[in-house]
Amino acid sequence: MSARYDLWDPFEGMDRMRRHMRRMLRSPFELERSPEGDIVREPLIDVVDKGNHYEVIAELPGVEKKDIELNVMPDHISIGAEQKSTVKQEKEGMYFHERSYQKFYRQIPFAEEVKTETAKAELKNGILNVSIEKKVPSQAGKGRKVEVQ
């Protein structure tokens, strides 16, 4: 019976950092893969910490609200959307038919836990605006000063 040994790779941390930097510096129009393995675009996102709540602003041009899937978890938010369009034209004996399909997906972690039941979302002119309250830290989790006797 042979034992399996996991070898330490001194360059593994550097490779991870290189992948992370490549992802941060790439063009916003590059393609990514969704959790299902589909090739998707990542929408441009702003996350604003407003003190007692987070505001997430996502650009989803041309997407209708019925095509958006929004999931809020205590530690992250995921935004998925599909956009399908068809253009048909016929004039002077020419027939033109064009179809397009885009899929958007983005998952954003929160620095603090949120109250998922307070999430509110609005789509206006291709801009999705989501507001989510932060959880108030419980008193049990806070430290306290103890006098030494």
VENMO-V786523 format. One record per backbone hydrogen bond with DSSP energy under -1.0 kcal/mol. CO is the residue of the C=O (numbers start at 0). NH is the residue of the N-H. E is the energy in kcal/mol with one decimal. If there is no record, write none. Layout:
co | nh | e
CO | NH | E
CO | NH | E
This chain:
co | nh | e
8 | 11 | -1.4
10 | 14 | -2.5
11 | 15 | -2.2
12 | 16 | -2.1
13 | 17 | -2.5
14 | 18 | -2.3
15 | 19 | -2.2
16 | 20 | -2.7
17 | 21 | -2.5
18 | 22 | -2.1
19 | 23 | -2.1
20 | 24 | -2.2
26 | 29 | -1.7
31 | 39 | -4.0
33 | 36 | -2.0
37 | 33 | -2.7
39 | 31 | -3.6
40 | 104 | -2.0
43 | 58 | -2.4
45 | 56 | -3.1
47 | 54 | -2.4
49 | 51 | -1.3
51 | 133 | -2.7
52 | 49 | -2.8
53 | 131 | -2.5
54 | 47 | -3.1
55 | 129 | -3.1
56 | 45 | -2.5
57 | 127 | -3.1
59 | 62 | -1.7
63 | 66 | -1.7
64 | 67 | -1.3
66 | 81 | -1.3
68 | 79 | -2.8
70 | 77 | -2.8
73 | 113 | -1.7
74 | 109 | -3.0
75 | 72 | -3.1
76 | 107 | -3.0
77 | 70 | -2.5
78 | 105 | -2.0
79 | 68 | -3.7
80 | 103 | -3.2
82 | 101 | -2.5
84 | 99 | -2.4
86 | 97 | -3.0
88 | 95 | -3.6
90 | 93 | -1.9
93 | 90 | -1.7
95 | 88 | -3.1
97 | 86 | -3.0
99 | 84 | -2.2
101 | 82 | -2.8
102 | 40 | -3.1
103 | 80 | -2.2
105 | 78 | -3.1
107 | 76 | -2.3
112 | 134 | -2.5
114 | 117 | -1.8
115 | 118 | -1.3
119 | 130 | -2.7
121 | 128 | -3.0
123 | 126 | -1.6
125 | 59 | -3.5
126 | 123 | -2.3
127 | 57 | -2.7
128 | 121 | -1.9
129 | 55 | -3.1
130 | 119 | -2.1
131 | 53 | -3.1
132 | 114 | -2.8
138 | 141 | -1.1
